[in-house]
Structure formats: C-alpha cells, structure tokens
Amino acid sequence: MSETVCVAVDAMGGDNAPSEVVKGVVEAVNEKDNLKCFLVGNTDAITAELSGLNYDKSRIEIVEASEVITNDEAPVMAIRRKKDSSIVIGLNLIKTGEASAFVSAGSTGAVLVGAQLIAGRIKGIERTPLAPLIPTVTGCSLLIDCGANVDARASHLVQFAKMGSIYMEHVMGVQNPRVAIVNIGVEEEKGNALVKETYPMLKACPDINFVGSIEARQIPYGDADVIVCEAFTGNVILKMYEGVAGALITKIKEAMTATPISSLGALMVKPQLKKTLKGFSTSEYGGAPMLGLNGLVVKTHGSSKSIEIKNSIIQCIKFADAKISDKIKRNILQE
C-alpha cells in the first residue's frame, strides 16, 4: 500500500456545504485506506454532519475556520482580509506541508487567487491552468485551460500541453497522450493569432505527442487526450458540454415516457442506459486540478454533491502517488 495522503477539504464551500462535502469526505475515507482528510470550517456545523456517519475517526480531523468567502466578494481582497476563512486555512495546510492537496467547491476566484498567493507556483511555471477531465465516447480527455487564464500567451499554452501530458500519462495511465490545440479547422494555417503562433511551437516540442488542431465537434469523440486552449475558449467548451449533456438527458427522458409502449421499452433499457449516462457524467471524474502549483488544488463545481467531492479527493491520491508536481518541476527545469 502507498503511504498515507493527507487532503484538506473546504467544508464550507459550495451550494451544498457542509452536508454534501462531509458525506463525500466520509465516502472517500471509507473507500481508500491510505487517506486522511482535514475538514476545514465551522467545527459545530461539521460535527453535526459527521454525527451518525460511520468512518475511521482517526482519519478525519476537523480544522476550525471561523470565516467563509462568498462568491460575491472580490477574490484578492477576500483572501487578504479573511485570514481565518476555510479557503485560506486549507491552502495554508498545503503551504506548511501538513496536506498535499486542497479541494474546494467554493468561490472559484478566491481559490485561484489564493492558490497562487499561498501555495505558490512551481519555479519556471508562467501560469497555472485549471484542467478538468471531460467524458468522451472512448473514456475521457483533459481540457486545459478551462477558467484560470483568459488572456494566455503561446508560451503558456506550450507549458499547459506539457503539464497536461504528464497528468494524463501518470494519473490517468494514458501512454503517449495525444495533444491537440482547439481550432476552427484542422488545417495548420487556420486559427486566430494565438493559435497560429502556438501551433508551430507545439509541433516542435519534443516532450509531447502533438497531433495538430482539433475542432470542438471532435472533442466528445476522444480524438485527443489533452485539449489545449486559453481559458475563455475552454470555459465556453466546458459549459456547452455540460448544457448539451443535460438537455439531451431531458429529451431522452421525455421521449421514453411519451407513450405506454415507449415507457415499456424504457423499463427494458433503463439499467444499461443508466450505466452509459453515468460514464458520460463530469461528476464521475471529480473536479478540475490546478496544475503547476507547489502541491495540488482541485476546484469542484459549486453545485457538487458527495460523489464529486469523493472523486475529487481520490483524484488527489493518484496525483500524490504519481508525484506529479515533482515530474512537472523536472520537466520545466530541463527547458
């Protein structure tokens, strides 16, 4: 068994905190023997949620935080002023080495700002991208960046490609992952100024398996393992992905219950359909890791339920076991 991994979790962040966060932590601890979690937040509220749940009490520790950063606060000011918030205290557990990762469903802006100010970037990393795993018909792909750097430069995208390749190979087990840059066509001469500048740099990079451009419609089919773009494009792709998936599920349910015959057919295919749709849910892959930091920060959806919290924590174990931060450091130092 690998050594114990300590993960700090923001118990107060998100629409369903602290109940779903606490449930997710308990589910993760019960599933993984090499895990210890710090639940950061209001002690009374966390204790109330833990009561009645079965878990190894030696592997869940409450860390008091008297403040909560909300979504309507300016991220930089909130991080500086609310030193006793669950986000700041959780990130400081990474800084001191007490935890190797931090998971939060709280304010995205505060998590992004706090991660860079408190945990800090790896020396040589220009920008730290958010990189969620998105489902495809062949498994999943890493979308990098989806929200951290809306005005990226070509050199940033090259680093994103390298970090994404390391993550997919050593955490997800994809050998020689295929890297593609999001474009409006597959021809090399197409794209905006950023894509045209980045394409030849990726093509010349010996550290990655660059396969060229990828159009948005190809992404769900798994035509590449690492999808590179700046955050504006990535966020649009991610939100459209989630919206279309939700709309399709709604229409499928309507069609399958439209008539008595279709309802009968629905009963016959329900188990397999449920299994298929589960595999195409973003919650099955956890949150979005923020790569390039000293340690790991994972940002989950604000609406996360316990399953996404649990899977985000398990994602942290894989990250720590594979020593991804060390591999990224070595890769960057070689440049």
N, C-alpha and C positions, 0 to 999 in steps of 0.2 A: 504494500500500500504506500502511496505517496505521502509526503509529510503534510501536516495539517495546514490548511489555507484559512486565513482569517479575512473575513469580508465585513466591512462596515455598511450598514443599510440605513438609509434615511427613512425612519418610521413615520415621519410627519409629512412627507412629500406626496403629492398626487391627490386625485379626486376621491380615492377610496381609502385614504390613510386614516388611522393606522391599521384598521381591521384587515384589509387585504394584504397589506405589507407584512404584517405579523404572521398571517397564515402562510404566505409564501416563504418566509424565513423558516418557519417550523417544518414545512413540507421539504425544503431543501436540506435541512439538518437531518431529518428522518431518512432522506434518500441517500445522503453522502456521509460516510463515516469520517472522512478526512476534512471536515468543515467545522469552523467555529464562526459564529456571527455576532457582531455588535449591533444591537438595535439602538439607534440614536434618536432621542426625542424625549417627550414628556413621560417620566417614569410611571406616574399613576395611570395614564392612558394606555401605555404599553403593557403594564402589569395586568390591567383589566382584560385586555385582549388575549393575553397568554393564559389566563386562568381557564382551566378546563381542557386545555390542549395537552396532548401527550408528546413529550420530547425530552431529550437528554439536557437537563438544566445546566450541566457543566459546559455545554457548547453554545449557549445563547446568553449573552451578557448585555444588560441594559446600560447605556451611557446617557446620562442626563443632558438634555438640551432644552433650555427654557424658552427659546425663540424659534419662530418659523418664518422663512422667507416666502412671500406670496408672489404670484405671477404678475401682479400689477406694480411691483416695486422695481426701481431701476437696479439692474443686476450689480453694477460696480459699487454703488452706494450701499446696497444691501449687504454685500459681502464685507465691506469695510466697517459698517455700523453694527451689524448683528453678529458679533463675535461668538455669541452663545446659541447661534442657530444650529439646527440639525445638519444643514449642508456644510457649514464652516467646521463644526466639530468633527463631522465624518471625514472631511477632506484632510483635516489635521491628523487623523489616525493613520492616513497614508503617509503623510509627511514624516511622522515620528517613527514609522516602520511597524506600528502595532497592527496595522491591517495592510494587506497587499492590494486591496480593491475597495471601491466605494460604489454603491448602487443607489440611484435616486430616481423617483418619479416626479420630483418637484420642479421648480422653475428651471426651464432649460437654460435661460440666460445666466442665472446665478450659478448653475452647475458648470457651465462652460467657462465663465469668468473665474469662478473660484478654483476650478481645476488647474488653470494656468498660473494663477497667482499663488496658490498654496502648494499644490503637488509639484507644479513646475514642469516645463518641457525638458525632454532629453536634449542634451547639448548637441547642437547641429540641426535639430528639427526646427524648420521655419514656421510651420503651422500644424496644429493638432486637429485632425478631422474627426467627425462623427461617422461611424461606419456600421450601419445596421445590416444584418443578414436578411435578405428578402427571398421568399419562396419562388421556385421555378418548377417547371414540369420535370426537370431532372434532379432536383434537390434544392439547392439554394445558391445565391450569389451574394457577394459583398458590395454594397453600394457606398462609394467613398468619394466625396463628402456629401452628407445629406442635410447639413444645417449649421456648420460652425464657421465657414469661410466663404461668404458670398462674393467676395472680390479677390479670388485667388490668382496667383501668377503661375506661369508654366513650371517653374522650378518646384512650386508647391505640389502641383499635380503629379510630378515625377516622384516626389517623396511619398505621396499618397499611394501611388502604384506599388512602390517597393514595400511599404508597410502593409498594404492590403495583401500582397503576395505572401509575405511572411505569416500573416494571420491565417489565411486560408490554408496554407500548407501545414502549419504546425498546430493549429487549433482545430480546424475542420478536416484535416487529413487529405486535402486535395493535392496530389502530386503535380508539380509544374503547372500551377494555376494559370489559366488563360486571362490575360489582361486586355481590356478594351476601353477606348475613350468614347464617351457619348457624343454623337454627332448627328447631323441631319441627313447623312448619306454615308455609304461605306467607302466612297472614293477618297483617296488621300488628299486631294486638292480642295475638298469641301470643308465647310465649317466657318465659325467666326474667328476673329484674330487670335483668341486664346487657344482654341483647338488647333489652328494651323501652326502656331508656334510650338505647342506641346507635342504634337504628333511625331515629328522627326526626332525629338529628344527621347520619347518613349521607344521609338523604333531602334534608336542607337544604344539603348540601355541594356547592358549585358546581364543584369540581375533579374530581369523579368521576362516572361513569355508573352510578349506583346503580339496581339493578333489583329490589331487595327481598330477601325471605328465600329461602333455598334449603334444601331438606331433603336429608339425606345421600344418599338414593337417587337424587337428581337429579345429584349431582356427577359420577359417571362418564360421564354423557351430555353433559357440556360445556355445561350450562345457564348457566354464568357463567365468566368468565375469571379473576376474583380472588375467592377464597373466604375471607371474613373470620371469624375466631373467636379465642377465647383459647386458650392453648397446651394446656390439658387436653383440650378437645374436639378440637382439631386433631391432637394426638398419637394419640388414640383412632381418629380417622378414618384417619390415615396407616397405623397398624399394622393396622387391619382391612382396609384397601385391599390392603396387601401380603400379608396372610394369605389373603384370599379369592382373590387372583390366583394364589398358589402352590397353593392347594387345587384350584382349577379346572384348572390345568395338569396336576396329578397325576391328576385324574379323567378328563380328556380322553385322557391317555396310556393309562390303564387301559382305557378304552372302545375305543380304536383298536387295541389289541393283544389284545382279549378273544377273538377268533375268527380263523381264517385269512382269512375274507372281509373282516373289518374291518381286518386287517393289510394286506391288498392295497389296500384303499381308502386307508389311511393313507399308503402309499407315493405314491399319486397326489396327495394334497392336502398332503403334507409341506412342499414348498417355499413354498406360499402361506401355510400355517398358521404356519410358522416366521417368515415375514416379518410376519404380523399380530401374533403374540405378541411379537416383538421391539419393535414400535411401542408395545406396551402395558406395557413394562418400565420401571420407575422409573430403572434404571441408565442408560437412554438419555438422560436429561436432566441427569445429573450430581448434585451434592449440593444441600444447602439453603443458599442465601445468607443471611447475617445482615445485614439492611438497616438503614440509619440510622447506620452507623459512618463514621469517617474512613478510608476505604478499604473493601476488601471482604474478608470472611471467609466461606469456604464449608465447611460441615461435611458430610462424606460418611458413609455407613454404616460402622460398624466392620468389617463383612464385605466392604467394597468390593474389587472386582477391578480390573484395569488399565483396563477400559473406563469405569468410573465415575470413576476418577481422571482419565483423559484428558478425559472430557466435562465434568468439573468445572473443569478448567483452561481449556478452550475457552470455557466459560461466563464465566470471569473476563475473557477477552479482549473478549467482547461487552460486558460491564459497563464495562470501562475505555474502550473505544472510544466508547460511548454517553455517557460522563461522568455516570453515574447519581448518584454522590454529589453532584456539583455541582447537578444538577437537583433532588435532594431538598432540598439546602440552600436553593435559591431558593424552592422551594415552601413550606418551613417559615417562611422569613423574611417571606413575604407574609402570614402569619397575624396 
